[in-house]
Amino acid sequence: MSVAFRRESDDEHKEPEFELPIPVGPNLVTPRGLRLIGDEAARIEAEIAAATDEDARKKLQRRLRYFHTRQATAEVQAPPADGSAGIGSRVTYRFNRAEKTITIVGGDEADPAHGSIAFFAPLARALMGTEAGESVEYQDREDAITILAVATDPETQA
């Protein structure tokens, strides 16, 4: 039989497993965000210790490397003291005649469904540095967003 038709093992034809991508740019987090990253790393370590399947263990180790990297590169941000919006701030604003409140946080702790967005999201970038009473441009519209209130979110500081 020709060498071309022989297969040494099934592993030769598997897709390569790449590392989880680390977002480009600084890893700015709130104190709560750093705690959540540490909690997730500890949870994964416990799962690895209990895992019996080698493939499952490899996937968990890959996730653990991601969270250890995020933990090592985290830059904890204090909320702005001058009353302007920044990481760790809860911002209430009016956009398209609807009033909304969001909290600006680090990328790993963002959960838009629960009102927290990453500091690098377009909306968060538009709000950063603003104060109550200001209007800002958003989506190429002048005065699209009116800032109603800015305060430190105490949950992000825990």
Secondary structure, DSSP 8 states (H G I E B T S, - for coil): --GGG--S-GGGGS---------SS-EEE-HHHHHHHHHHHHHHHHHHHH---HHHHHHHHHHHHHHHHHHHHEEE----TTS---TTEEEEEEETTEEEEEEEE-GGG-BGGGTEEETTSHHHHHHTT--TT-EEEETTEEEEEEEEEEEE-GGGG-
